[in-house]
Amino acid sequence: MFAVYAKEPNADDPLASLVVGERPDPEVPDGWVRVSVRAASLNMHDLWTLRGVGIKPDQFPMILGCDGAGVTDDGSEVVLHSVINDPAWRGDDTLDPKRTLLTEKLQGTFADSVVVPARNVLPKPPGLSFAEAATMGTAWLTTYRMLFVKSGLRPGQTMLVQGASGGVSTALVQLGRAAGFRVWVTGRSEEKRALAERLGAHATFEPGTRLPERVDAVFETVGKATWAHSLKSLKPGGIVVVSGSTSGPDPSADLQRVFFLQLRVAGSTMGTRDELADLLSYVNLKGLRPQVGTELPFSEAARGFTDMLDGRTAGKIVFTR
């Protein structure tokens, strides 16, 4: 079958390992289902896979793509939940020590079809296209958990999003505005800040700008480049929720500020199947449509990877067939 895959790990030149070609058709074990992929979105996780992060060398070649939407063999239109749990696990899906994501041990969604456990498919909301639905399982699920499970924010409070144009950042703006929070955003360019405002941000700022007042929560996916500003922007007792570190994972912790102002730092990774079900219901009820910045055929996957690597994003990059 057609597939977009990583042939080997390459830390220094990840795109050199990207192949658009053919891979064997997957087998379908008992209790699993085959999904004919209609759309799948590109995530930073796919670049990390090309670099060999979070995956053992003997797992290559690996089909990329850790989320998606498509049609099962019985004709059902579905959205994929990408966290694959140990069958014996009970509890929060994201805390299972044996959990894995598609593309870590199991082949991903950038292909004609993907095979997942039956519990990992959920009905696609009728109001979403396949391309829009393909953003739900990673970027929007990560956002939903950050906002509604981890932050503790109440409607009327103020949130700051570090970064204006990525998949999680744009989802934070849209979900935050819909939930009744005052949404502030930082962005590196006028174009990126304008996008955030179009999506619902109440105000936007250049990175590192002193804000008009301190905020109740900061949402971080950038890491080292923005961490100091995130901590300085918080009210006493405020929280920073972090789900990524694209600029580096090792900023100064600024522990004196953390303990003196009683700041809280919460990590957040993906989300549970139940949270994805709630997210899909919420999106359907509110009529929300995720920001798809670029939609490309799978055959042009290299262009999408290059844009992400160079920071040329305006929402999600989605591959379709």
N, C-alpha and C positions, 0 to 999 in steps of 0.2 A: 504494500500500500504506500501511497504518498506520505512523506513525513519530513518535518524540519527537525534536525537532531544535532547533538554535539558528538563529534566523533571521538574526542579525547579532551582532557583538561588542558587549558592553556591560560595560565595566570597572567602572562605578559601581553598576549594578543588574543583575547577571547574570540573575536569574530573570525579568526583564522580557523577555528574549530567548528564553525557553523556550516552545516551541510543541508542543502535542499535536495532531497532525493527519494529513495525507496527504503522501506524497512519491512520485515515480515509482518503478516497479519497476526493480530493477537489471538490467543486462545481465551475462552470464557469459562473460568472455573465455576463450580456449583456455588450459588449464592451471589454471583457477580453478574453484571449486565454490560452489554456492549452499547456504546453511544456513538452514533454517527455524528461527528463534530461539524457543526455549522459555523461556529465562531469561537475564538479563544483570544484572550487578551494577553499582552506582553507585560511582564513584571520584572522588577530588578532581580528577583530570584532566578530568572532565566539567565541573566548575565553572570550571576554568581555560579550557576551550574556550569556555564562555559569556562569559567575560571577554575573550576574544580573545588569550589567551596561547598561543604555540606554533602558531598557525594564522594564515594570511594572510587579510585581509578578503575577497579574491575567492574564498575557499574556501567561504563561506557561501552558502546555508543548508547546514548540516552536521548529519547525523543523529548523535546522541550515542551513547555506549556503546563502551568499548574492550575489553570482553571478553564472553564468553557461552558458552552451551551450547545445542545444538539437534540437528536431524536433517537430514542431507544428502538429496539427491533420491533416492539409492538406499536410504534407510531407515536408514543408520548413525547411531548416537547419538555425538555428538562434543563435544569441548571445543576452544575456539579459542585459538590462540597469536596474540597481538595485534601482535607485532613483524613488520612487513612489510619484507623485505630486497630490495635490488637483486638481480635474477636472477644477476648476475655475481659477487656477493660470496661469498667463501669465508673461513670463520673464525667467531669469536664473533659471533653475531647482533647483540648489543647494541653492538658496536664499529663496525659498518658506518656510514660517514659519510653514506650515502644512505638509512639505515633510516627508517621512519616507523611511527607507531602508527595504528591505526584512530582516526578522528575528526580526524586532522591533515590528511591529504590524501585519505583514503578514507573513505567513509560508514561509520557505526558500526552497532552491534548493537541499538539501541533501536528495532526495527522488525520487521515480519513476517519479513523475511529479510535476510541480509547475504551479500556475495560476497567471498571471500578466496582467495589462492593455495592449491592443493591441499595443499602441505606444511604449511599453517597449521591443519589440523584433525587432532586426535588422538582415539583412542577414549576415550569416557567410561567411567570405572570403574563397574561395575554397582552397587556399594554406595553411590554418591552419587546423590541426586536431581538433577534439572536445576538447581534453585536452588542447591544446594551446589556442583555442578560449575562453575557460573557464577562462583564466587569464585576459581577456580584460576588463571586466566590472567593476572591482574594482582596482586591482593593476596597470594595464596599463593605465586605464582611469585617475586614480589619478595622475600618472606620467605625462601623456600628459598635463593635466591642470597645474601642477606645472611648467613644462618646457615652454610650449608654450602660456599659458594664464597669468600666474602669474609672471614669472621671468624677462621677458623683455630682456633675453640674446640674443646676436647676434652671428652668426657663427664666430668662431675664438676666442671667449672669453673663459674664464676658469671657470669651475664649480667643486665644491667639493661635493661628496656624502658621507654622514656619514653612514657607515655600508655597507658591501660588499655583503651580501648573501641573504637578504630578497627579497620578491617579488617586492616591489616598488624600492628597491635599484638596483636590477639587471635590471629592466626595465629602470631606469634612465641612467644606463651605456649604454644600447643598443640604446635607443632613443637619448641620448645625443651625442653619437658617430655618429649615422646616420645623425644627424642634423648639424654636423660640429663644435661642441664645443670641447674644450680640457677638457677631463674628468679625474679628480683625485678622488680617493676613499680611505677611511680608512676602515680597517678590522682588527678584533681581532686575526686572525690566518693567517699563511702562506697559508693555504688551501683556506680560504675565499678570501684573496688578489689575489691568483692565479686565482680563478674563475672570479673575476672582470677583470683581465687582459685578460683572454680568451674571455670575452664578449666584449672587446674593450676599457677598461680603458687605458689611456696613462701612468699613474703612480699610484702606490698604496703606502699607508703609514700605520704605526701602529697608533692606536687611540691617539690623543693628540700630534702627531708629529708636530714640527715647519715646515711649508711648505717652499719650495724654494722661493715662492713669494705669495703675497696675491691674492685672487681669486675674481671674479666678483659676484659669487653667490654660496651659500651653500644650499644644500637640506637636510632637517632634518626630520627623522622619529623616532629618538632615544630619544631626549629630554634631560632630566636632565644630563645624563652622558657625553654628547658631546656638550652641549649648549655653554659653555664658550669657547671651542675650535672653535666652529662655528663662534662666533662673532669676536674672535681674528684673524681668518683666512681671514676676509673680507677686501677688499680695501675700502677706504673712498667712501661713496655713494653706497656701495654694498648692496645686498639683501640676506636675508635668508628666504627660503620658507619652511614652516613647515606643515606637514600633519599627524603627529603622535608624540607620546611621550611614547614609550614602556618602557623606563627606569624611567619614572616619569615626571609629568607635571609642576613641580614647581622649576625650576632652578633660580638662581639669574638673574634678568633682565639685570644687568650691564648697567643701564640707562645712566651713564656718557659716556661710550663708544658709546652707541647708538646715543646720541644727538651730541657729539663732532665730531664724524666721519660721522654723517648724514646717519647712517645705516637704512635700511628698513627691517621690518619684515612683511611677508605676510602669512596669513593662507590660506590653500587650502584643500577643502573637495570634494572627488569624482569628478564628472564632469557632464556636461549636455548630453542630448541625441544627440544633434548635434555634440558635441565634440567626443562622442563615434563613431559616423558615420565617422567623419574625421579621427579619429585614425585608424579605420578598413581600410579605404581607404589608409592611409599612410603606414600601415603595409603591405598591399597587394602590393602597388607600389614599396616599398623598398625591399620586400622579407624577411622581418624580421620574425624571429621565436622566440617566448618568451622562456626563460629559465625555463623549467619544471624540478625541481630537483628530485622530487619523484612522482610517479604515482601509486596509490593504488586503489583497489576495494573499493566501499563504505562499504563493510562488515568489512574492516580493518581500519575504520575511527579512532578508538581509537589510533592506532599507529601513524597516522599523527598528531593528536592533541598532543600526548606526545612529538613528535619530535619538534613541534613548541614551545611548552611550555618550552622545554629544550634548545631551540636555535639551534637545529640541522637542519639547512636549507641550501640549495644550489640552490636557486631559489624557484619557487612556488611548493607547495604541492597540488596535484590535485587528486581528487577522480573520478573514472570512473566506467562505467558498460559495 
